[in-house]
């Protein structure tokens, strides 16, 4: 990848992946692919009730459709997430279920269907060890599932705290701390009580403490896990920080604090943000655009500020629903849209 210190970089479209017949909601790169000679693998999920698996060909460097998962879900598949081992794929659907899939040869076999939410499941996320799975729903609840031997999944906690539709759940990249964001404009942080094993809300980030003033759609962490970025219907992107060393040393929960707000870069809802391993924040929005931001190394102020690195005005024909960086080695960015397509991008010198 080109150096992010350059100002003459632009997102270059590598390939457009077509095949979905309805809007493409979520994307997930297989974490064990795209490095060490393993071809990059990307999952996309759609309103057409399917999940498609795309694989990069080593010979042509282009992506091709490897498999289509079209059984089990009877409504929109809203979110997909690979386990850290890359062996299992979880898919969350508006049919109120979450399915767990395993690749067997060139096909995917459904190992389990998790039921319990009253209605649409909006997001699914694995923790760093692959031992826990979190799901959230329009029913305002968050469920935590434990992965047991024999491909069994047991619900160990139902978290109530949001007052509206929960849009996304995401585990911290190294700690068993869960983050959720909602239509109620808040981000909640959940942790397990070491004494009772009960999960509870340890912090709520809201407008009163420099939080968002409208629906929060997306959360992502930097590589080290000491910074978090969120995006919202209020058209802003916010960066938060925490003393994660304190957590890792067993000193207890470290609260998250607002570091800065990026606004004025999108003029419609920012649906997705994702932080690359190199420290580039990508954002996708309902204005059909993608923006890239990096920390401003020249800043002499009181904290990290971020600057616009690159912008793509008409990245898609319609809303950009999701942006996801691949492995550091691949340097690829994937985006999905209401225009039924997935696009693969690379950051390169401006022509």
N, C-alpha and C positions, 0 to 999 in steps of 0.2 A: 504493500500500500504506500502511496505517496506520503511524504511528511505532512503532518497536519499544521505545520507552521506556515505552510504556503497559503497565500490568499488567492491563487489562481486555480483552485480546484473546483471541479464540478462533478455531479453525479452523472455517470454515463450508463445508459440502459444497455445491459448485456443481452437480456432475453425477456420476451413476454410469454408467460405460460398460460395457455388457454385450454379449457376443457370443462370448467365449472359452468353451470347453466343458471346460476343465481349469484347474488353478491357473495364475495369471499370475505369472511369475518376474520378468522384467526390464522396465524402462522407459527410454526415451531421447527427450528433446525434441530436435527438429531445431534446431541452434544458430543457424541463419539465419532462424528463424521466431519469431513472437511479439513482434516489434518493427518499427518503421518501416513500419507498415501491412501487414506480411506476416502472414497468419493463423498462429496457433500450430499446430504439427504434432507429434504424439506417436506414438512406436512402442511397442507392447507385445508381449512374446513369452511363449509359454505351453507347458504340457505337452501341449496339443492339437496340437503340431507346427507351429503357424502363428505368423505375425507379423501384427499388425493395425496399420494406419496410421490415426490419427484426426486430423481437422482441424477447427479452430474456424471456425464460420461467421461472417463479418463482420456479417451482417444479424441473426442471432438470438443470437450470442455463445455458442451451445452447440456441443458437439463432435459430429461425425458420422463414421461409418466411411467412410474414403476408399478403402482398398484392403485386401485380405487376401492375404498371401504364404503360399501353402500347398503350393508344390512344393519339390523339392530335399531338405528335411530329412525324415528318416524316424523321428526320435525327438524328444523334448522340445527346444524351443528355449529355452536357459537365459539367454542374454544378447544384447543388441543395442546397437549403438553407431553414431552418425552420424559421418561424416568432418567435419572442421572447416568444409569448404565447404558442407556440407549436401546434397551431391550423391550421396554413396554411403552405403549402410547395410550394416554388417557384422553377421552373425548367427551365434552360436555354439551348437552343438547337442550333445546327448548321443550323436548318431550319429557323433561323432569328427571332424566337419568344421566349417569356418567358411565361410560363403557371403558373397559381396560382391554387393550389389544396386544397380542404378541405376534411378531413376524415368524411365520413358519414357511420356509422356502420363499416363494415370491408372493405368498398370500398372507393375510392377517387374520388371526383367529381371536374371537372374543372370549376372554378368560373369565370376565365378571361383568355384571351390570349392577351399578350401585343405585339404589332407590331410596327415597326418603324426602327429598325436597317436594314441596307442594306444587311448584310450577317451574318455569324456565330456569335451567342451570346456565349461568352466564360465564363462569370461568372455572378452570381447574389448574392446580399447581402442585408439583412434587417438592418435598423438602430436599436438602442437599444430600442426604444419605439414601433417599428413596424409600424410607420407612414410613413416611406419612404423606397423605394426599389431602389437599383442601379443596372444597367446592363451595360456590356461593350462588345465590338465586334471587329471583325477583320476590321470593317469599321473605326477604330481608334477613335470612339466616345464613350462617356459614357452618359447614360440617367438616370435621376433621376425621379422617379415616386412617386406620393403621393397617399397613400391609403385613399380612400374616403368611406363614409357610403354606404352600399348596394353593397359591393364588387366591387366598381368601382376604377379604377386606372388612374390617370391623369398625363401625362408627364409635369413636372414643369421646367425642364432644360435639355438641350443637351450640354454637355461639350466637347469642341474641344481643343486639346492641345498636345496630343500625336501624334507623326509622324508615328507610326506603330501600328500594331495589339495590342490591349489592352488585356492582359492575365488574369487579376484579378482585382476585386474591393472589398473593405472591409471597412465597417464603423468602426470608433473608438468604443470601447466597452461602452463608457459612453457619449461621445460628438457627436454632429451632424457634424462630420468632416469625409470626405470620402478620402480614399487612393486608388490609382490605380498603377498598374505596367505593363510594356509593353516590347514589342520586341524592342523598341527604347532605351533600357537599363536604363530607368529612373523610378523613383517612384514619382508620383505627389500627392500633398495634396490639397484638395478642400474644401472650406468653403463658407458659405453664407454671403453676405454683409448685415449686419443688417439694413442698410438704404434702400437699393434698393431691397432686397430679391433675388438678382442675385447671382448665384454660380460662383466662380472664383478660379483659381489656386493660392494658397498662398505660395507654396514652391515646388521646383523640386529638388529631390535628384539624383545627377548624378555622373559620374566617377570623375569629377573635384573636388567634395567635398567628396571624399572617398566612392563614390557609386560604383555600379556594372559596369563591362566593357562589359557585354553581356546581353542578354534577361533576364529580371526579371520575375520569374514565380509565386512567392508566397509571401504572407504577413501574419503575425499573430501578435497579441498583448499579453502581459502578463496580468495577472488578474487585475492589478491596472491601466493599460492603459498608464503607463509612459515609457514603453519600447516596441519596435517593432522589429521583426526579419523578414528578407527577404532572399530569396534564388534565385539562378541564374544559367544560362548556363555557367557562368565563374567559376563554381564549388565551389563557396564560399557561406557562410552564413554570413550575417551581422546583427549586433545588433545596434539599434538606441535608443536614449533617448530624452525625452522632459519634460519640467517643466509643467506637466499637472495641478498642483495646480493653476498655474497662469491662465490657461484657465478657470478652474472651478470658480475662484474668479472674473471672468469677466474682467481680466486685458488685454485681447486680445490674439492673436495667439502666441503660444510658438513654435519657430522653432525646428525641429528635428535635432539632431547631431549624427554623427557616433561615436559609443563607441568602437566597436571592430569587427574584421573579423575572422571568423573560416574558415580556408582553409586546404586542405590536407586530409580531411576526406572522401570525395567522389571523384571518378575519372571520373564521368560522370555527366551530367546536374542534378542539385538538383531541382526537380519539386515541392516539397511541404515541408513547415515547419509549425509546429503547437505548440503553447505554452500551456502547461497544467496549471490547476489551482494551482498546487503545484510548478510551476516554472521549469518544465522539458521541454526543447525544443526537439521535434522530427523532424527528417528530412527523406525524402524518395527521392530516386534518380534513374536515368537511369542505375545505376550499380547494380540494384536489391536489394540494401541494405537499411537498416534503421539505423540511428544513434540517440543517445540520449545525450543531453548536459545539464549540470546544472551550475549555477553560482559557481565560485570557492570561497568558503567562507574564504579560507586561504590567499587570495590575499592581499598583502600589497601595491600594486601599486596605480596608479592614477585613477583607474576606475574599473568597473566590468569586470572580465574576466570569460570565460566559459571553462569548461573542459568536455572531453568525459566521459560520465557515462556508456554507454553500446553501443554495436554494434551488428547488426545482418547481417551477410554477404549475405546469400541467403534467404532473407526474402520472396521473390517471385521468380518465374521462369523467369520473365521478369521485365521490368521497373516498379518501384513503382511510381504511379501517384499522390497518395494522402495519407496523414497521418492525423488522427484526434483523439484527446483525447476526451473521454467521460466525464461524470460528475466526480467531485472530489471523490464522494462516490464510484463510480463504479471502478475507477482506470484503466479503459480499454482504449486501443489504437486500433483503426481500421486502416487498410491499404488497398489500392486498387491497381490493377495492370493490365498491358497489358495481363497477363496470364488469364484474365477473372474472377479472384477470388477476394474475400474480405477476409481478415484475421483479427481475433480478438486476441489481445495480452494482456498480463499482465506482469508487472515488478515484478520479484520475485528473491529470492536468487539463486545464481548459484549452479547447482548440481555438 
